[in-house]
Amino acid sequence: MTDAKTPVSIIGLGLMGTALARAFLTAGHPTTVWNRTAAKADALVADGARLAPTIGDALGSGGVTILCLTDYSAVRELLGGAELAGTTLLNLTSGDSAQARETATWAEKQGARYLDGAIMAVPSAIGTDEAVILLSGPRPDFEIGALGTISHLGEDPGLASLYDVAGLAMMWSILNAWLQGTAMLKTAGIDAATYAPFAQQIAVGVAGWLPGYAEQVDAGAFPAEVAALETDARAMAHLVEESEALGVNAELPKLLKAMADRAIAAGHGGEQYPVLIEEFSRPGR
């Protein structure tokens, strides 16, 4: 790694971009900022940031240029006419893995050293250990630990975006499951705050199964060490029936049961729940 006080330029000063710039300033990095609406930089400039008059100036300020824009199209549009040769770009704009790989190829053809990244945190967490920053592409030769916990995933520039959306799948699945249970318990006068600690206990317990289940997925073998899928499917039917009886939306449990039913019909009823990876690995029906 080079000097921890690597100069940084932040392009894009929305809530997240501003938080990134603030963290670097707090850590003592020489920090340059640029935004279409220059007034958004006023507070940062008052605290020691330098406002770049142009994109070219921001790119030429040395160190690493961090992009935090609306989407990958905005990145390409903004940098399309800029001189990128010799620059180091870290793109923390949200998108998918294909966009990340395409942008990496495009930037490298322009002579830039390109890394892609994903921010697994809200703006208020930036600068703390709770903020996880995923990086993919060439291993970084600059220090950005001021932002939080940095994890380099590999040389494939699409990995950070892929991990990001996989993480979103986890987040929304947990929240949707909790909301399903909350809606059901509300019919009995139980409020969300009362249910939340129990739901949290269940979520933590299930998370503990993941390493063992991962071994089954990676081995492609699913012995029923805890319960067979057909047993889970019967419990899913109870969830569907109970939801419908209570007047609660049953679309989510019906979807899960339909996937389990297909796996059982394919002869996997006696195997353990992770065998459903075969259903998740297919396009939707």
Salt bridges, closest charged atoms under 4 A:
ASP47 OD2 - ARG22 NH1 2.30
ASP57 OD2 - ARG50 NH2 2.84
ASP141 OD1 - ARG113 NH1 3.28
ASP156 OD2 - ARG101 NH2 2.90
GLU241 OE1 - HIS238 ND1 3.91
GLU244 OE2 - LYS254 NZ 2.81
ASP261 OD2 - LYS257 NZ 2.87
GLU271 OE2 - HIS268 ND1 2.50
GLU278 OE1 - HIS268 NE2 3.26
GLU279 OE1 - ARG262 NE 2.94
GLU279 OE2 - ARG282 NH1 2.89
